[in-house]
Amino acid sequence: MLDFLDDNYGLDTIEMGATIAVAMEAGLLKFGDADGAIRLMKEVGTGTPLGRILGNGAEVTGKVFGVERVPVVKGQALPAYDPRAVQGIGVTYATSPMGADHTAGYAIATNILKVGGYVDPLKTEGQIELSRNLQIATAAIDSTGMCLFIAFAIMDQPETFQALIDMINGFYGLEMTAADVTELGKSILKKERDFNARAGFTSKHDRLPRFFSTERLEPHNVTFEVKDEDLDKVFNW
């Protein structure tokens, strides 16, 4: 029902899921109150004063109700994966020009699914390089109009990557190489970050909310441990 209402109202399911969680944290309803969550969604749809607050997303809802633990980066709510348990996706959330976005550099593939190798999700080692490479590759793939799911095959099958390049070259009459695809991804990220800088974003916006670094997550009792100075190196290529 929540998904149905989101679709009908033209709202993002991830954003509204986090928004309702923030509303629960604020005490508007109890955690796990499904009927209450549906009621709040309907307030968004009918445009009540509370609904207009919630409809502006998790960040605005947190500010209005004085909630400190608001899971957003650059105003966009975090998706499914907790960055304390999967440090690589935390790097992507923090540094992606779009804000918290798992699709911008899907470190879950390597941290959890072991696609394209394996980087321990609970350790900081290798996470900067992993997120950087995935963000570059993702930007390039997105620009082709191809579904991002082809990345799973590309990461494990070199011939599939070459097939993608051959297809692009055949369609557009180009002579791109693998190195050219990498440069394409870099150029896109550079443009996005330049746009953000002109809009007033700085390195301070390439950060996760503070509670991810101070509150430990069960069962491994971990926090997000990638240092700020390392986050600032993601786009140093």
Sine and cosine of phi, psi and omega as CSV:
sin_phi,cos_phi,sin_psi,cos_psi,sin_omega,cos_omega
0.00,0.00,-0.67,0.75,0.02,-1.00
-0.88,0.47,-0.68,0.73,0.03,-1.00
-0.89,0.45,-0.67,0.74,0.02,-1.00
-0.87,0.49,-0.70,0.71,-0.01,-1.00
-0.92,0.40,-0.67,0.74,0.05,-1.00
-0.84,0.55,-0.73,0.68,-0.02,-1.00
-0.89,0.46,-0.66,0.75,-0.03,-1.00
-0.92,0.39,-0.59,0.80,-0.04,-1.00
-1.00,0.03,-0.14,0.99,-0.01,-1.00
0.98,0.21,0.58,0.81,-0.05,-1.00
-0.93,-0.36,0.46,-0.89,0.03,-1.00
-0.99,0.17,0.76,-0.65,-0.07,-1.00
-0.92,0.40,-0.62,0.79,0.00,-1.00
-0.91,0.42,-0.74,0.67,-0.02,-1.00
-0.87,0.49,-0.70,0.72,-0.06,-1.00
-0.96,0.28,-0.51,0.86,0.10,-1.00
-0.88,0.48,-0.71,0.70,0.03,-1.00
-0.92,0.39,-0.61,0.80,-0.01,-1.00
-0.89,0.46,-0.70,0.72,0.02,-1.00
-0.91,0.42,-0.60,0.80,0.06,-1.00
-0.89,0.45,-0.65,0.76,0.04,-1.00
-0.91,0.42,-0.62,0.78,0.06,-1.00
-0.89,0.46,-0.61,0.79,0.07,-1.00
-0.92,0.40,-0.67,0.74,0.05,-1.00
-0.87,0.49,-0.54,0.84,0.01,-1.00
-0.97,0.23,-0.18,0.98,0.03,-1.00
1.00,-0.06,0.19,0.98,0.02,-1.00
-0.94,0.34,-0.46,0.89,0.12,-0.99
-0.33,-0.94,0.23,-0.97,-0.06,-1.00
-0.99,0.15,0.52,-0.86,0.10,-1.00
-0.86,0.52,0.72,-0.70,0.00,-1.00
1.00,-0.02,-0.01,1.00,-0.01,-1.00
-0.99,0.15,1.00,0.00,-0.06,-1.00
-0.91,0.42,-0.69,0.72,0.00,-1.00
-0.89,0.45,-0.61,0.79,0.03,-1.00
-0.91,0.41,-0.62,0.78,0.02,-1.00
-0.89,0.45,-0.67,0.74,0.03,-1.00
-0.90,0.45,-0.64,0.77,0.01,-1.00
-0.89,0.46,-0.66,0.75,0.03,-1.00
-0.91,0.42,-0.64,0.77,0.03,-1.00
-0.87,0.49,-0.64,0.77,-0.01,-1.00
-0.93,0.38,-0.49,0.87,0.08,-1.00
-0.92,0.40,-0.60,0.80,0.08,-1.00
-0.87,0.49,-0.71,0.70,-0.05,-1.00
-0.91,0.41,-0.53,0.85,-0.02,-1.00
-1.00,-0.04,-0.14,0.99,0.11,-0.99
0.97,0.25,0.52,0.85,0.09,-1.00
-0.92,0.39,0.24,-0.97,0.04,-1.00
-0.81,0.58,-0.71,0.70,0.05,-1.00
-0.91,0.42,-0.65,0.76,0.00,-1.00
-0.88,0.47,-0.58,0.81,0.02,-1.00
-0.93,0.36,-0.56,0.83,0.08,-1.00
-0.91,0.42,-0.79,0.62,-0.02,-1.00
-0.89,0.46,-0.60,0.80,-0.03,-1.00
-0.91,0.40,-0.27,0.96,0.07,-1.00
-0.99,0.10,-0.03,1.00,0.11,-0.99
0.98,-0.18,0.00,-1.00,-0.12,-0.99
-0.92,0.40,-0.66,0.75,-0.05,-1.00
-0.89,0.45,-0.75,0.67,0.01,-1.00
-0.90,0.44,-0.68,0.73,0.02,-1.00
-0.87,0.50,-0.67,0.74,0.04,-1.00
-0.89,0.47,-0.66,0.75,0.00,-1.00
-0.92,0.40,-0.69,0.73,-0.04,-1.00
-0.89,0.45,-0.65,0.76,-0.09,-1.00
-0.98,-0.18,0.14,0.99,0.10,-1.00
0.93,0.37,0.56,0.83,0.03,-1.00
-1.00,0.00,0.78,-0.63,-0.03,-1.00
-1.00,0.10,-0.64,0.77,-0.05,-1.00
-1.00,0.07,1.00,0.04,0.00,-1.00
-0.87,-0.50,0.92,-0.39,-0.11,-0.99
-0.99,0.15,0.98,0.21,0.02,-1.00
-0.70,-0.72,0.43,-0.90,0.18,-0.98
-0.73,-0.69,0.79,-0.62,-0.04,-1.00
0.82,0.58,0.56,0.83,0.06,-1.00
0.99,0.14,0.01,1.00,-0.03,-1.00
-0.93,-0.37,0.72,-0.69,-0.09,-1.00
-0.94,0.34,0.57,-0.82,0.07,-1.00
-0.93,0.37,0.66,-0.75,0.09,-1.00
-0.98,0.19,-0.47,-0.88,-0.28,-0.96
-0.87,0.49,-0.55,0.84,-0.29,-0.96
-0.99,-0.16,0.75,-0.66,0.02,-1.00
-0.98,0.21,0.84,-0.55,-0.07,-1.00
-0.92,0.40,-0.25,0.97,0.06,-1.00
-0.96,0.27,-0.54,0.84,-0.01,-1.00
-1.00,0.04,-0.38,0.92,-0.01,-1.00
-0.72,-0.69,1.00,0.03,-0.15,-0.99
-0.87,0.48,-0.55,0.83,-0.02,-1.00
-0.89,0.45,-0.68,0.73,0.01,-1.00
-0.94,0.35,-0.46,0.89,0.08,-1.00
-0.89,0.45,-0.62,0.78,0.05,-1.00
-0.89,0.45,-0.69,0.73,0.03,-1.00
-0.89,0.46,-0.74,0.68,0.03,-1.00
-0.81,0.59,-0.72,0.70,-0.11,-0.99
-0.94,0.35,-0.64,0.77,-0.22,-0.98
-0.97,-0.25,-0.27,0.96,-0.01,-1.00
-0.83,0.55,0.72,-0.69,0.03,-1.00
-0.85,0.52,-0.36,0.93,-0.04,-1.00
-1.00,0.04,-0.06,1.00,-0.15,-0.99
1.00,-0.03,-0.16,-0.99,-0.07,-1.00
-0.85,0.52,0.93,-0.37,-0.07,-1.00
-0.48,-0.88,0.94,-0.35,-0.03,-1.00
-0.92,0.39,-0.46,0.89,-0.04,-1.00
-0.98,0.20,-0.20,0.98,-0.05,-1.00
-0.97,0.26,-0.36,0.93,0.01,-1.00
-0.14,-0.99,0.99,0.15,-0.24,-0.97
-0.97,0.25,0.97,0.22,-0.04,-1.00
-0.90,0.43,-0.29,0.96,0.07,-1.00
-0.81,0.59,-0.58,0.81,-0.04,-1.00
-0.81,0.59,-0.72,0.69,-0.07,-1.00
-1.00,-0.08,-0.58,0.81,0.01,-1.00
-0.93,0.37,-0.63,0.78,-0.12,-0.99
-0.91,-0.41,-0.76,0.65,-0.11,-0.99
-0.99,0.10,-0.19,0.98,0.02,-1.00
0.87,0.50,0.60,0.80,0.11,-0.99
-1.00,-0.03,0.75,-0.66,-0.04,-1.00
0.95,0.31,0.46,0.89,-0.03,-1.00
0.95,-0.30,-0.32,-0.95,-0.01,-1.00
-0.50,-0.86,0.77,-0.64,0.13,-0.99
-0.81,-0.58,0.86,-0.52,-0.07,-1.00
-0.81,0.59,0.88,-0.48,-0.08,-1.00
-0.92,0.39,-0.35,0.94,-0.07,-1.00
-1.00,-0.05,-0.05,1.00,-0.01,-1.00
-0.92,-0.40,0.39,-0.92,-0.03,-1.00
-1.00,0.10,-0.37,0.93,-0.07,-1.00
-0.87,0.48,0.78,-0.63,0.09,-1.00
0.99,0.11,-0.11,0.99,-0.09,-1.00
-0.96,0.29,-0.58,0.81,0.01,-1.00
-0.89,0.46,-0.76,0.65,-0.01,-1.00
-0.89,0.45,-0.65,0.76,0.00,-1.00
-0.88,0.48,-0.78,0.62,-0.02,-1.00
-0.90,0.44,-0.67,0.74,0.01,-1.00
-0.84,0.55,-0.79,0.62,-0.05,-1.00
-0.90,0.44,-0.62,0.78,0.01,-1.00
-0.94,0.35,-0.61,0.79,0.03,-1.00
-0.91,0.41,-0.63,0.78,0.04,-1.00
-0.90,0.44,-0.75,0.66,-0.03,-1.00
-0.90,0.44,-0.64,0.76,-0.03,-1.00
-0.91,0.41,-0.68,0.73,0.02,-1.00
-0.86,0.51,-0.66,0.75,0.01,-1.00
-0.92,0.40,-0.73,0.68,-0.01,-1.00
-0.89,0.45,-0.69,0.73,0.00,-1.00
-0.85,0.52,-0.59,0.81,-0.04,-1.00
-0.93,0.37,-0.33,0.94,0.00,-1.00
-0.99,0.11,-0.29,0.96,-0.09,-1.00
1.00,0.07,0.02,1.00,0.02,-1.00
-0.97,0.24,0.46,-0.89,0.09,-1.00
-0.91,0.41,0.68,-0.73,-0.04,-1.00
-0.89,0.46,-0.36,0.93,-0.03,-1.00
-0.89,0.45,-0.30,0.95,0.06,-1.00
-0.91,0.41,-0.27,0.96,-0.01,-1.00
-0.88,0.47,-0.52,0.85,0.01,-1.00
-0.88,0.48,-0.69,0.72,0.02,-1.00
-0.94,0.34,-0.66,0.76,-0.02,-1.00
-0.88,0.47,-0.63,0.78,-0.06,-1.00
-0.94,0.35,-0.43,0.90,-0.05,-1.00
-0.95,-0.30,-0.22,0.98,-0.08,-1.00
-0.74,-0.68,0.98,-0.19,0.00,-1.00
-0.82,0.57,-0.58,0.82,-0.03,-1.00
-0.92,0.39,-0.45,0.89,0.03,-1.00
-0.95,0.33,-0.64,0.77,0.08,-1.00
-0.86,0.51,-0.69,0.72,0.02,-1.00
-0.91,0.42,-0.58,0.82,0.03,-1.00
-0.89,0.45,-0.63,0.78,0.05,-1.00
-0.89,0.45,-0.70,0.71,0.01,-1.00
-0.89,0.46,-0.68,0.74,0.01,-1.00
-0.88,0.48,-0.63,0.77,-0.01,-1.00
-0.92,0.40,-0.71,0.71,0.02,-1.00
-0.88,0.47,-0.71,0.70,0.00,-1.00
-0.88,0.47,-0.66,0.75,0.00,-1.00
-0.91,0.41,-0.61,0.79,-0.06,-1.00
-0.96,0.29,-0.65,0.76,-0.10,-0.99
-0.97,-0.26,-0.04,1.00,-0.02,-1.00
0.94,0.35,0.59,0.81,-0.03,-1.00
-0.98,-0.20,0.05,-1.00,0.09,-1.00
-0.74,-0.68,0.76,0.65,-0.03,-1.00
-0.94,0.34,0.54,-0.84,0.12,-0.99
-0.92,-0.39,0.06,-1.00,0.05,-1.00
-0.86,0.51,-0.63,0.77,0.02,-1.00
-0.90,0.44,-0.59,0.81,0.03,-1.00
-0.91,0.41,-0.60,0.80,0.03,-1.00
-0.90,0.45,-0.67,0.74,0.05,-1.00
-0.88,0.48,-0.70,0.72,0.01,-1.00
-0.91,0.42,-0.56,0.83,0.07,-1.00
-0.87,0.49,-0.75,0.66,0.01,-1.00
-0.86,0.50,-0.68,0.73,0.01,-1.00
-0.89,0.46,-0.67,0.74,-0.04,-1.00
-0.90,0.43,-0.59,0.81,0.02,-1.00
-0.92,0.40,-0.73,0.69,0.02,-1.00
-0.89,0.46,-0.61,0.79,0.03,-1.00
-0.88,0.47,-0.68,0.73,0.03,-1.00
-0.91,0.42,-0.67,0.74,0.01,-1.00
-0.89,0.45,-0.67,0.75,-0.01,-1.00
-0.95,0.33,-0.56,0.83,0.08,-1.00
-0.90,0.43,-0.67,0.75,0.07,-1.00
-0.85,0.53,-0.73,0.68,-0.01,-1.00
-0.87,0.48,-0.68,0.74,-0.01,-1.00
-0.88,0.48,-0.66,0.75,0.02,-1.00
-0.92,0.40,-0.44,0.90,0.02,-1.00
-1.00,0.08,-0.04,1.00,0.07,-1.00
0.96,-0.27,0.07,1.00,0.02,-1.00
-0.98,0.21,0.59,-0.81,0.06,-1.00
-0.77,-0.64,-0.05,-1.00,0.02,-1.00
-0.88,0.48,-0.39,0.92,0.02,-1.00
-0.90,0.43,-0.36,0.93,0.02,-1.00
-1.00,0.08,-0.19,0.98,0.05,-1.00
-1.00,0.01,0.81,0.59,-0.08,-1.00
-0.66,-0.75,0.48,-0.88,0.16,-0.99
-0.99,0.10,0.37,-0.93,0.11,-0.99
-0.82,0.57,0.56,-0.83,-0.15,-0.99
-0.85,0.52,-0.54,0.84,-0.11,-0.99
-0.91,0.42,-0.37,0.93,0.05,-1.00
-0.93,0.38,-0.36,0.93,0.01,-1.00
-0.99,-0.14,-0.13,0.99,-0.05,-1.00
-0.89,-0.46,-0.43,0.90,-0.04,-1.00
-0.96,-0.26,0.83,-0.56,-0.07,-1.00
-0.98,0.18,0.56,-0.83,-0.04,-1.00
-0.95,-0.31,0.76,-0.64,0.11,-0.99
-0.95,0.30,0.42,-0.91,0.02,1.00
-1.00,-0.04,-0.06,1.00,-0.07,-1.00
-1.00,-0.01,-0.09,1.00,0.00,-1.00
0.81,0.58,0.77,0.64,-0.07,-1.00
-0.92,-0.39,0.42,-0.91,0.17,-0.99
-0.88,-0.47,0.15,-0.99,0.11,-0.99
-0.98,0.21,0.87,-0.50,-0.20,-0.98
-0.90,-0.43,0.02,1.00,0.03,-1.00
-0.93,0.38,0.79,-0.61,-0.10,-1.00
-0.96,0.27,0.47,-0.89,0.00,-1.00
-0.85,0.53,-0.67,0.74,-0.03,-1.00
-0.90,0.43,-0.44,0.90,0.05,-1.00
-0.98,0.19,-0.59,0.81,0.08,-1.00
-0.86,0.51,-0.56,0.83,0.00,-1.00
-0.95,0.31,-0.11,0.99,-0.01,-1.00
-0.99,-0.15,-0.05,1.00,-0.09,-1.00
-0.83,0.56,-0.66,0.76,-0.08,-1.00
-0.99,-0.17,0.35,0.94,0.12,-0.99
-1.00,0.01,0.99,-0.11,0.03,-1.00
-0.82,-0.57,0.00,0.00,0.00,0.00
